[in-house]
């Protein structure tokens, strides 16, 4: 009888320790699944197209990324393999869903917009001017390599870039980021 009581106390003690730990782990996993919505470059334009904060939208709109969707023809405009790199946040909350001819809503997330490099902007655009929430991420090589890879890219050129050591490669982050980096400066910054 005493062994049954000891066993019951042991199970109770384990449950007392393990169940709260499992609850905490479950909450962390649920938080990991939180998705921040993508909002589109027109929302970014509200603040990032002023001399005081930088004419970044205008700078982006002159880039090849701003024309990425127009490169797709026919069936490519509905092909998920193409859409993941020629639209913003394909399949993500607020991201590109599908192309409908002459429909502003479907084109709102067309092209490679700000959020492909800086992450979903929902929290950033909702933040207050005196407490701006930073972008979800900043451009880094792994961000670019989600699309700038040979596999699935019919226009890939193995010799597009020449590295410092003279090697011909299809993508070189160091050179590519200089090409796509915003060239405009805010008021008061050195040009």
C-alpha positions as CSV (number, residue, x, y, z in Angstrom):
1,X,0.0,0.0,0.0
2,X,2.8,2.4,0.9
3,X,4.5,1.7,-2.5
4,X,1.3,2.7,-4.3
5,X,1.1,5.9,-2.3
6,X,4.8,6.6,-3.1
7,X,4.2,5.8,-6.8
8,X,1.2,8.1,-6.9
9,X,3.2,10.9,-5.2
10,X,6.0,10.4,-7.7
11,X,3.6,10.6,-10.7
12,X,2.0,13.7,-9.1
13,X,5.4,15.4,-8.6
14,X,6.4,14.6,-12.2
15,X,3.1,15.9,-13.5
16,X,3.6,19.0,-11.4
17,X,7.0,19.6,-13.1
18,X,6.4,18.3,-16.6
19,X,3.0,19.7,-17.4
20,X,3.9,23.4,-16.9
21,X,7.0,22.9,-19.0
22,X,5.0,21.4,-21.8
23,X,2.5,24.3,-21.6
24,X,5.4,26.8,-21.9
25,X,6.9,25.0,-24.9
26,X,3.5,24.8,-26.5
27,X,3.1,28.6,-26.1
28,X,6.5,29.2,-27.7
29,X,5.6,27.0,-30.6
30,X,2.3,28.8,-31.1
31,X,4.2,32.2,-31.0
32,X,6.6,30.8,-33.6
33,X,3.7,30.3,-36.0
34,X,2.6,33.9,-35.7
35,X,2.7,35.4,-39.2
36,X,3.2,39.1,-39.7
37,X,1.4,40.3,-42.8
38,X,3.0,41.8,-45.9
39,X,1.6,45.1,-46.9
40,X,3.0,46.1,-50.3
41,X,5.3,48.8,-51.5
42,X,2.6,51.4,-51.7
43,X,2.4,51.4,-47.9
44,X,6.2,51.8,-47.7
45,X,6.0,54.7,-50.1
46,X,4.0,56.7,-47.6
47,X,7.1,57.3,-45.5
48,X,10.0,56.2,-47.6
49,X,9.5,58.6,-50.5
50,X,10.3,61.8,-48.8
51,X,13.5,63.9,-48.8
52,X,13.5,63.8,-45.0
53,X,13.4,60.0,-44.8
54,X,14.9,59.1,-48.2
55,X,13.4,58.7,-51.6
56,X,13.8,54.9,-51.4
57,X,10.5,54.1,-53.2
58,X,11.5,56.1,-56.2
59,X,14.9,54.5,-56.2
60,X,13.4,51.0,-56.0
61,X,10.8,51.8,-58.7
62,X,13.7,52.3,-61.2
63,X,15.3,48.9,-60.4
64,X,15.0,45.6,-62.2
65,X,13.2,44.2,-59.1
66,X,10.3,46.6,-59.7
67,X,9.8,45.0,-63.1
68,X,10.2,41.4,-62.1
69,X,6.5,40.4,-62.7
70,X,6.5,41.9,-66.3
71,X,9.1,39.3,-67.3
72,X,6.6,36.5,-66.8
73,X,4.5,35.5,-69.8
74,X,1.5,33.3,-70.3
75,X,1.4,30.3,-67.9
76,X,4.4,31.6,-66.0
77,X,2.0,34.2,-64.4
78,X,0.2,31.3,-62.6
79,X,3.2,29.0,-62.0
80,X,4.1,28.9,-58.3
81,X,7.8,28.3,-59.1
82,X,7.9,31.6,-61.0
83,X,5.6,33.5,-58.7
84,X,7.7,32.9,-55.6
85,X,10.5,35.0,-57.1
86,X,8.7,37.4,-59.3
87,X,6.1,38.6,-56.8
88,X,6.2,39.6,-53.1
89,X,5.4,37.0,-50.5
90,X,3.7,34.5,-52.7
91,X,1.4,32.4,-50.5
92,X,2.1,34.4,-47.3
93,X,-0.4,36.5,-45.3
94,X,-1.0,39.7,-47.3
95,X,1.3,38.4,-50.1
96,X,0.7,37.8,-53.8
97,X,-2.2,35.3,-54.2
98,X,-2.9,35.0,-57.9
99,X,-2.8,37.1,-61.1
100,X,-6.0,38.5,-62.5
101,X,-5.7,40.6,-65.7
102,X,-6.2,44.4,-65.0
103,X,-7.0,43.8,-61.3
104,X,-5.3,46.2,-59.0
105,X,-5.7,43.9,-56.0
106,X,-3.9,41.0,-57.6
107,X,-1.1,43.3,-58.9
108,X,-0.6,45.0,-55.5
109,X,2.0,42.5,-54.5
110,X,3.5,41.9,-58.0
111,X,7.2,42.4,-58.5
112,X,10.1,42.1,-56.0
113,X,9.1,44.8,-53.6
114,X,10.6,46.3,-50.4
115,X,9.4,43.4,-48.1
116,X,11.3,40.7,-50.1
117,X,14.5,42.3,-48.8
118,X,13.3,43.8,-45.5
119,X,10.6,41.4,-44.4
120,X,6.8,41.8,-43.8
121,X,6.0,45.3,-43.0
122,X,2.8,45.1,-41.0
123,X,4.4,45.9,-37.6
124,X,6.8,48.5,-39.1
125,X,4.0,50.5,-40.7
126,X,1.8,50.4,-37.7
127,X,4.5,51.7,-35.4
128,X,4.6,55.3,-34.1
129,X,7.1,57.8,-35.5
130,X,8.9,58.2,-32.1
131,X,9.1,54.4,-31.6
132,X,9.5,52.9,-35.1
133,X,9.6,49.1,-35.1
134,X,12.6,47.9,-37.2
135,X,12.1,45.8,-40.3
136,X,11.8,42.1,-39.7
137,X,15.1,41.5,-41.4
138,X,17.7,43.3,-43.4
139,X,19.1,42.0,-46.8
140,X,21.7,39.4,-46.5
141,X,23.1,36.8,-48.9
142,X,20.6,34.0,-47.8
143,X,17.7,36.4,-48.5
144,X,18.9,36.8,-52.1
145,X,19.7,33.1,-52.6
146,X,16.0,32.2,-52.1
147,X,15.7,33.3,-55.8
148,X,19.1,34.0,-57.3
149,X,19.9,30.4,-57.9
150,X,20.4,28.3,-61.0
151,X,17.7,25.8,-60.3
152,X,14.4,26.7,-61.9
153,X,15.8,29.9,-63.5
154,X,15.6,29.7,-67.3
155,X,17.6,33.0,-67.7
156,X,20.5,32.0,-65.4
157,X,24.0,32.9,-66.6
158,X,26.9,31.0,-65.0
159,X,29.2,33.8,-65.9
160,X,27.2,36.9,-65.0
161,X,29.6,38.1,-62.3
162,X,33.4,37.9,-62.0
163,X,34.6,37.6,-58.4
164,X,37.7,39.4,-56.9
165,X,39.7,36.3,-57.6
166,X,38.7,36.2,-61.3
167,X,36.2,33.3,-61.0
168,X,33.0,33.5,-63.2
169,X,29.8,32.9,-61.2
170,X,26.1,33.2,-61.7
171,X,25.6,35.3,-58.5
172,X,27.9,37.2,-56.2
173,X,26.2,38.9,-53.2
174,X,28.9,41.5,-52.7
175,X,28.5,42.8,-56.2
176,X,24.7,42.3,-56.5
177,X,23.9,44.2,-53.3
178,X,25.9,47.2,-54.5
179,X,23.7,47.3,-57.7
180,X,20.4,47.0,-55.8
181,X,21.3,49.1,-52.8
182,X,19.4,52.4,-52.5
183,X,21.5,55.2,-53.9
184,X,19.5,58.1,-52.5
185,X,20.3,59.7,-49.3
186,X,18.2,61.5,-46.7
187,X,18.5,65.2,-46.1
188,X,21.7,66.0,-44.3
189,X,23.5,62.8,-45.2
190,X,26.6,62.8,-47.3
191,X,26.0,61.9,-50.9
